[in-house]
Amino acid sequence: MSDDTTDFHFYEPAKGHGLPHDPFNAMVGPRPIGWISSQDAHGVLNLAPYSFFNAFNYTPPIIGFASIGAKDSLHNIRQTREFGWNLATRPLAEQMNRSCAAVPPEVNEFELAGLTPVASRRIAVPRVAESPVSLECRLTQLIQLEGLDGAPVQTWLILGEVVGVHIARHLLKDGIYDTAAAQPILRGGGPADYFEISPDNMFKMFRPR
């Protein structure tokens, strides 16, 4: 292996990256979007996208997202211990983007983005009617992150068990969920980069026996 450091840009994050834009979230990407619906104890609705989101377990199914800063979603989930995840798709990209506006807690992002809240089956928090896939979740863990020095970071990891799943029937092909047909969008790096999944870009690899 070559030791020629001129082939790589190396940096220690604590000392700065020395680039025009932090590359971290561009390298760890593109990432699925956590389009999280929640409501406070009084029923005030909130809808917000989070780019630090993923699935973490099969059985039970657990998903999670990180709130960088104590945002409305975090406050709501602390109160109700419930939240929904809604698939952000290419046709819903503009509405998803509008829902990330920095507005006061009393503003309903469903209305702001022109979206329809529809009742969930197992939780009180509504889902996005226009989204073809939604997950109903109940909070299992809420963890404030820490650095190497043990000092708390102003970021919270919210994990929830999926207790209800909604899938538009047209996305089930012979009973198998068709990821590309849903047209999910993914968050890239930089201030505004997104990607969409296309069937033309799919390839298959089976695990070795």
Buried (B, 14 or more C-beta within 10 A) or exposed (E): EEEEEEEEEEEEEEEEEEEEEEBEBBEEBBBBBBBBBBBBEEEBBBBBBBBBBEEEEEEEBBBBBBBBEEBBBBBBBBEBBBBBBBBBBBEBBEBBBBBBEEBEEEBBBBEBBEBEBBEBEEBEBBBBBBBBBBBBBBBBEBEEEEEEEEEEEEBBBBBBBBBBEBBEEEBEEEEEEEEBBBBBBBBBBEEEEBBBBEEEEEEEEEEEE
